[in-house]
Amino acid sequence: MSLSVKWHVAIAITLGISLELSARGLQQIDTTAVEVAEVLALRIPTIQAKAATNIHLLDSALLQNGHSPDLQDALNCIPGVFMETRGTGGSRRLQMRSSGLRSPFGVRNILMLMDGFVLTNASGNSPLEMWNPQWIYSLEIVKGPVGALYGNAYGGALLATSLPDLKAIKTSTHWYTTLRSQGLGLMNAWAQESGISHTQKSEKSENRYLHIRAFWNDADGYRDQEFNYKNQAELHLLDEPRQNAKTHLWLGWMRANWGLPGSLNEEDATERPTRAPGSNYDAHVERTRTWFGWSRKANKATSQNGVWLYGQLTNKHNPFGTSPFFNGVKDESEEFISARWWRAKSYLFGSNSKFTFDQSVIARYEWFDISERDNIPGSDDLRYDIQSWTQSHWAAIGGRLELGERWQVDAQLALEHMSRNSKGSRQVIADSIAGYAENYSVLDPLPFAQVSYLFLPGLRVFAQWGNGGSHPTTFELVDPDDYEPYNLEPEEANSYEIGARWLKNTRASTIELTAQGYHQRVNQAITRIPGTNEEPIMGNVDSLHMSGIEVTIAVEHVFDSGIRFEIQGWGNLNRHAFESYDDFFILPSSGSIRTNALPGTPLHTAGTRGTMQKKEWTLGWQHQWLDEIKLHDDKDDWAQEQHRVNLYVQRDFKSHTIQIGIRNALNTSFSGWLQTNGFGGKYYNPAPPRTIWLNLRWRLN
């Protein structure tokens, strides 16, 4: 352990002991139990009106819609967030402020928690395909370094809640069905998605509920080899054996199978958009997951505490390939365990000031086995077979000082130790077999601080600073060129952010305006660079500078005629670039001067979403604009700007709802999954033209 790290540890321990001892003499009051709307993104429960502006809260009305079969549309209403889905919900990719630049597939560098359970495995992979938006009651999104809040990451965190509070749960049965055209004509097969859920209140206990639900979908996709089939079932047992103590048992199973069509060059994407190089190699993913979770939360007279235990088994079969130079078959198996403990205690001093002290520990363990072999007819040669053991231990202490209604100061300090030991065998020249060995170990101090101030009634300003990082994942164990270990270095990020939130309420209207600016530097950034053949390889590159401005405005108004109108607009500006390419140049097409941007990230995004409701009728829309997107690190190639519009009309009845919508109403041609740094100009994954959907819901109470 280095001297600087020892000092961080000593300061953290000393701070924790001194705060605990000094607080014992203060008057005690239960201030951690917040009765009004609250968010948990800063770990200590926070009244929503006092939360920092880069925390976004999505409710069930936004999540449980018929637009898309996953979170894509809901998340893309947030500035700085860019989610892509291949087809109708197969592979998923998520960026928060360009945090996903290293992810050709999957979600990394972003933490996922459901009902307090830590779902992101010890290597940093987040299983976003587990989440069905119809089963999420609320979702909090926090962007930027959260290393000292919920684990080590600089992209952000997704904190989901599956069910409302026990007091709001009733015995009921819900059913929904969605049909979607797939862009190949109305006479073609339609994508189908259905789910059922039932909540049963115990007759012996008023505070015990059994909630079961099942889901399935079947979609052939717009492109060849873009199918998506998924089945999922869950069981939740919620119990409150005594006042202010709650337990939660969660069991789940998922089986999914989705195709991988591969990327096209611009000519093929224009003339033959449904073509799929992956179909020649039966490129697809077969994934099964089984999981178990148990938690207990307690509210005592002066504190809150909780413990969450989670375990998961998963298997994956993945034939892949888009050319004779890039193909193979991967098989993976994983056992993963996470344990989380949290405690917060509040103390009142003076007439209206208080201090809250909290501690948190997260431990994650992962056993991972991966093998790859040839995907050539008549050949089954092994390329590598690796067994990996990863463990991550993270501990944090923090405090919040509230001085009246005006000042709020949050400070957290965490320490994470992450290690991975891998061994196995790999193929070398002349088809001989050699050993594989990797030993990775990193100790990181992770501080975070935030100050917010109520400048005027309804206007709160804040400033924050934090560190986060990201480790090479098990997806990045092997260089596909020679099957040797990548030996990548961890990413380290340091971020500054300032912002403001203004809220105005009148008799008939509510107006909310938020704005924030940030600057972040990522050292040893891990990104994809083109390999010798068509395979994407990973490497550490020079420091990455990331700066941006994000703005949202939301208006709700009720007219005298009874019409309820809601609209939200958002926009952001990105200036993200590696130091190696941080210069100016002139675009040949337009002659305009542009800063060289980070591949895969739009220079600007903007959009609106809204509804107009009169009694049982609702008209809704969502518009998203993406500016030009850089496609290659050191080449002058850009994807064109895009507009995407969804429209729908909804009719509510006493026990059921019908929604009819048009997706991509402008019928624009665009790529839904840009393969940046694509070899041979293969960047594009065309999205379907104008499609329609029909969503039906039944409620039996």
C-alpha positions, -999 to 999 in steps of 0.1 A, spaced: 0 0 0 14 34 -11 20 62 14 -7 83 -1 -33 55 1 -23 49 38 -30 86 45 -64 84 28 -72 53 50 -60 70 81 -80 102 74 -111 82 67 -109 62 99 -101 93 120 -129 112 104 -154 84 111 -144 80 147 -143 117 155 -177 123 139 -193 94 157 -178 105 191 -187 141 187 -222 133 176 -230 112 207 -234 144 227 -259 158 203 -297 156 205 -309 125 185 -338 125 161 -349 101 134 -343 122 103 -333 95 79 -369 84 75 -382 108 49 -419 107 44 -422 129 13 -408 121 -22 -372 110 -18 -343 98 -39 -315 75 -28 -288 84 -54 -266 101 -28 -270 70 -6 -286 90 23 -323 95 17 -328 129 2 -360 150 -3 -363 153 -40 -365 191 -39 -331 192 -23 -314 167 -46 -286 176 -70 -297 183 -105 -279 155 -122 -302 130 -104 -331 121 -126 -362 102 -113 -384 83 -137 -417 71 -125 -439 41 -135 -458 62 -161 -427 69 -180 -412 34 -177 -443 13 -182 -452 25 -217 -456 7 -250 -429 26 -269 -401 0 -267 -396 -34 -250 -368 -20 -228 -356 12 -212 -343 28 -245 -370 55 -249 -373 63 -212 -335 68 -208 -330 87 -240 -352 115 -225 -323 124 -202 -295 147 -214 -261 130 -214 -277 95 -216 -276 75 -249 -290 40 -250 -291 18 -281 -309 -15 -286 -302 -39 -314 -335 -49 -331 -364 -51 -306 -345 -57 -274 -316 -81 -280 -282 -66 -273 -282 -34 -253 -256 -7 -250 -257 23 -226 -236 54 -224 -237 81 -197 -215 110 -208 -196 87 -232 -189 61 -204 -196 33 -229 -170 40 -254 -152 7 -247 -184 -14 -251 -191 -29 -285 -217 -49 -266 -231 -49 -231 -231 -23 -203 -199 -15 -184 -187 13 -161 -223 18 -149 -236 3 -117 -270 -14 -115 -290 -19 -83 -325 -32 -79 -344 -28 -46 -309 -23 -30 -294 -55 -44 -261 -50 -63 -265 -66 -97 -232 -54 -113 -208 -83 -110 -173 -81 -95 -157 -74 -129 -180 -45 -137 -205 -60 -162 -241 -49 -157 -269 -72 -169 -293 -47 -184 -312 -74 -203 -326 -85 -169 -348 -54 -166 -383 -53 -180 -396 -17 -178 -431 -30 -171 -417 -43 -138 -400 -12 -126 -419 12 -103 -393 39 -102 -357 44 -116 -331 69 -104 -303 79 -128 -272 96 -115 -244 105 -140 -207 109 -134 -184 94 -108 -202 74 -81 -171 56 -68 -177 68 -33 -215 62 -33 -224 27 -45 -191 12 -59 -164 21 -83 -176 36 -116 -173 70 -134 -202 65 -158 -230 66 -132 -256 44 -116 -291 30 -122 -311 26 -90 -344 8 -96 -373 -1 -74 -396 -29 -85 -427 -24 -63 -443 5 -44 -441 8 -6 -460 -19 13 -487 6 23 -496 12 -13 -497 -25 -24 -531 -41 -30 -542 -76 -41 -545 -74 -78 -538 -90 -112 -523 -72 -142 -519 -84 -178 -504 -66 -207 -498 -74 -244 -480 -55 -271 -479 -61 -308 -453 -43 -329 -447 -43 -367 -411 -48 -376 -406 -25 -406 -411 -52 -432 -447 -45 -441 -480 -51 -422 -484 -86 -436 -450 -97 -422 -448 -114 -388 -453 -90 -359 -432 -88 -327 -452 -100 -297 -447 -93 -260 -469 -103 -230 -467 -103 -193 -488 -111 -163 -483 -102 -126 -503 -110 -95 -500 -96 -60 -517 -115 -31 -521 -101 3 -518 -126 31 -549 -133 51 -530 -140 83 -508 -109 81 -518 -74 68 -482 -67 60 -472 -98 40 -475 -99 2 -466 -125 -24 -459 -110 -59 -454 -133 -89 -449 -123 -125 -440 -138 -159 -430 -123 -192 -422 -135 -228 -415 -119 -261 -411 -131 -297 -396 -109 -324 -380 -119 -357 -365 -84 -362 -361 -60 -391 -328 -73 -403 -317 -108 -410 -303 -125 -379 -319 -99 -356 -344 -121 -338 -350 -117 -301 -368 -143 -279 -370 -140 -241 -388 -157 -212 -386 -145 -176 -403 -152 -143 -399 -137 -108 -412 -141 -73 -412 -115 -46 -422 -121 -10 -425 -89 10 -430 -90 48 -431 -65 76 -431 -87 107 -431 -57 130 -433 -19 126 -404 -3 108 -387 -36 98 -391 -51 63 -378 -82 46 -377 -90 9 -372 -124 -8 -366 -123 -46 -363 -153 -69 -359 -150 -107 -352 -169 -139 -345 -157 -174 -338 -174 -207 -331 -153 -238 -319 -158 -273 -310 -130 -297 -293 -127 -331 -262 -107 -340 -266 -93 -375 -232 -75 -377 -224 -41 -391 -226 -29 -427 -208 -3 -448 -226 28 -459 -235 14 -494 -250 -18 -480 -268 1 -453 -285 23 -480 -292 -3 -506 -296 -35 -486 -304 -25 -451 -317 -59 -439 -285 -77 -449 -267 -94 -420 -231 -107 -423 -237 -125 -390 -262 -148 -406 -234 -167 -424 -220 -177 -390 -253 -181 -371 -241 -153 -348 -263 -151 -318 -264 -152 -280 -281 -177 -258 -283 -166 -222 -298 -181 -191 -298 -165 -156 -311 -177 -123 -309 -155 -92 -318 -152 -55 -319 -122 -33 -328 -116 4 -328 -83 22 -338 -67 55 -342 -30 63 -350 -15 97 -359 19 109 -350 24 145 -357 54 167 -326 73 155 -313 54 125 -318 32 94 -299 1 84 -301 -26 58 -284 -57 45 -288 -71 10 -276 -106 -2 -277 -115 -39 -266 -146 -58 -267 -154 -95 -259 -183 -119 -256 -176 -156 -246 -194 -188 -239 -181 -222 -235 -197 -256 -223 -173 -283 -214 -182 -319 -202 -150 -335 -187 -138 -367 -190 -114 -396 -162 -126 -419 -137 -154 -424 -112 -133 -403 -135 -127 -374 -156 -157 -362 -157 -182 -334 -178 -198 -306 -177 -186 -270 -191 -204 -240 -193 -188 -206 -205 -197 -172 -205 -175 -141 -214 -177 -104 -217 -143 -88 -224 -132 -52 -229 -97 -38 -234 -86 -2 -242 -50 8 -246 -34 43 -256 2 50 -263 22 81 -273 59 86 -279 78 118 -290 114 123 -284 139 150 -302 173 156 -284 203 169 -295 238 172 -330 248 162 -331 235 126 -297 219 117 -287 183 117 -259 159 108 -263 124 93 -234 99 95 -236 68 73 -214 38 65 -216 13 37 -198 -19 27 -202 -39 -6 -184 -72 -13 -187 -90 -47 -173 -124 -57 -173 -139 -92 -163 -173 -105 -160 -171 -143 -152 -197 -170 -148 -188 -206 -137 -208 -237 -135 -200 -274 -131 -223 -303 -133 -221 -341 -166 -215 -358 -156 -232 -391 -174 -262 -405 -154 -294 -398 -132 -277 -372 -136 -276 -334 -101 -263 -325 -98 -247 -290 -85 -212 -290 -84 -206 -253 -100 -219 -220 -97 -196 -190 -109 -198 -154 -111 -165 -135 -117 -156 -99 -126 -119 -92 -133 -102 -59 -141 -66 -51 -143 -52 -16 -156 -16 -12 -162 3 20 -173 39 25 -181 64 52 -199 97 47 -217 125 63 -243 151 55 -245 184 72 -278 204 68 -278 240 81 -314 250 80 -331 248 46 -304 266 28 -271 247 31 -265 210 25 -230 195 24 -223 158 15 -189 142 18 -180 105 13 -148 87 12 -145 51 -1 -117 26 -5 -120 -3 -30 -97 -33 -35 -103 -53 -67 -84 -83 -77 -86 -110 -104 -66 -142 -108 -70 -161 -141 -54 -192 -154 -59 -215 -183 -46 -225 -217 -44 -208 -251 -35 -216 -287 -1 -204 -301 17 -207 -334 15 -241 -351 -16 -249 -331 4 -257 -300 -10 -251 -265 5 -227 -240 -5 -215 -206 -25 -184 -197 -20 -164 -165 -32 -131 -153 -29 -114 -119 -46 -81 -115 -49 -61 -83 -57 -25 -76 -64 -4 -45 -83 28 -51 -93 57 -27 -125 73 -40 -136 106 -25 -168 126 -32 -180 160 -20 -210 181 -28 -223 214 -16 -258 228 -24 -274 261 -14 -309 274 -16 -301 307 -33 -337 319 -36 -370 303 -29 -373 275 -55 -337 280 -68 -310 257 -56 -274 257 -68 -248 230 -63 -212 221 -69 -196 187 -66 -163 169 -71 -156 132 -72 -134 104 -83 -143 71 -100 -127 44 -120 -133 13 -141 -115 -20 -143 -109 -42 -173 -137 -67 -173 -138 -104 -180 -150 -94 -215 -115 -80 -220 -94 -109 -209 -80 -120 -242 -65 -102 -272 -83 -118 -302 -52 -115 -324 -29 -139 -304 -51 -150 -274 -26 -135 -250 -37 -115 -219 -47 -79 -227 -29 -66 -195 -50 -35 -195 -46 -7 -169 -75 5 -149 -92 38 -158 -92 66 -133 -115 96 -136 -117 129 -118 -148 151 -123 -160 186 -114 -196 197 -118 -218 228 -111 -255 232 -116 -288 248 -106 -324 237 -102 -353 261 -103 -389 251 -93 -419 273 -96 -455 263 -85 -486 283 -93 -523 275 -90 -525 257 -123 -488 252 -133 -455 237 -123 -423 247 -140 -389 231 -134 -356 241 -150 -323 223 -144 -289 230 -159 -254 217 -151 -219 218 -166 -192 193 -160 -156 186 -168 -140 152 -164 -106 138 -172 -101 100 -176 -66 87 -174 -56 54 -191 -90 53 -209 -99 19 -223 -113 20 -257 -118 -1 -289 -92 2 -316 -92 -17 -349 -72 -49 -350 -52 -65 -377 -83 -82 -392 -119 -71 -385 -119 -78 -348 -122 -49 -323 -93 -49 -298 -90 -30 -265 -62 -7 -254 -53 20 -230 -50 54 -247 -39 89 -236 -60 109 -212 -96 116 -222 -111 151 -216 -149 152 -213 -168 185 -209 -204 192 -214 -235 212 -206 -270 196 -199 -303 214 -197 -339 202 -190 -372 220 -187 -405 205 -176 -439 222 -176 -472 209 -163 -504 230 -167 -541 223 -161 -564 244 -183 -598 256 -172 -613 232 -197 -599 203 -178 -571 195 -203 -538 185 -186 -507 194 -206 -472 181 -197 -441 187 -217 -404 181 -210 -375 194 -232 -339 186 -229 -306 192 -246 -269 187 -241 -236 197 -257 -206 173 -256 -170 181 -261 -152 148 -255 -119 139 -271 -87 120 -264 -56 142 -259 -40 125 -289 -66 139 -313 -77 171 -294 -74 195 -323 -95 215 -348 -101 207 -384 -124 217 -413 -152 193 -424 -149 189 -462 -187 186 -466 -197 218 -449 -165 238 -444 -174 243 -407 -148 240 -381 -153 212 -355 -134 199 -325 -124 163 -331 -150 144 -311 -151 111 -293 -164 83 -316 -199 71 -309 -210 103 -291 -233 129 -307 -219 164 -306 -253 177 -294 -286 160 -285 -321 176 -279 -356 165 -277 -391 168 -262 -417 145 -248 -451 153 -236 -488 144 -232 -521 161 -235 -549 145 -215 -586 151 -214 -605 128 -191 -599 92 -204 -581 103 -236 -543 109 -239 -522 121 -268 -485 116 -264 -452 121 -283 -414 118 -280 -390 135 -303 -352 130 -302 -326 148 -323 -290 135 -325 -263 157 -341 -235 143 -362 -216 114 -347 -179 107 -352 -172 72 -364 -134 68 -362 -107 80 -339 -83 94 -365 -104 96 -397 -127 123 -409 -159 103 -411 -192 112 -395 -228 97 -393 -254 122 -403 -278 139 -378 -310 121 -371 -346 129 -360 -367 102 -343 -404 107 -335 -428 85 -317 -466 93 -315 -494 76 -296 -530 79 -285 -543 62 -254 -579 55 -241 -584 46 -205 -613 25 -194 -624 14 -159 -604 -18 -159 -582 -17 -191 -562 6 -213 -556 7 -251 -527 25 -267 -519 28 -304 -486 43 -315 -463 51 -344 -426 46 -340 -402 66 -362 -432 86 -375 -410 107 -398 -398 74 -415 -362 86 -413 -333 62 -422 -308 59 -394 -284 35 -377 -295 22 -343 -261 8 -333 -230 25 -347 -199 3 -348 -173 29 -342 -138 23 -355 -153 -3 -378 -129 -21 -401 -135 -15 -438 -161 11 -432 -185 -13 -415 -202 12 -391 -239 8 -397 -267 -12 -382 -299 1 -399 -330 6 -378 -364 -2 -392 -385 24 -410 -419 36 -397 -436 9 -376 -468 8 -354 -476 -7 -320 -507 -17 -302 -506 -20 -264 -534 -35 -243 -536 -36 -205 -561 -52 -181 -564 -46 -143 -583 -70 -121 -585 -57 -85 
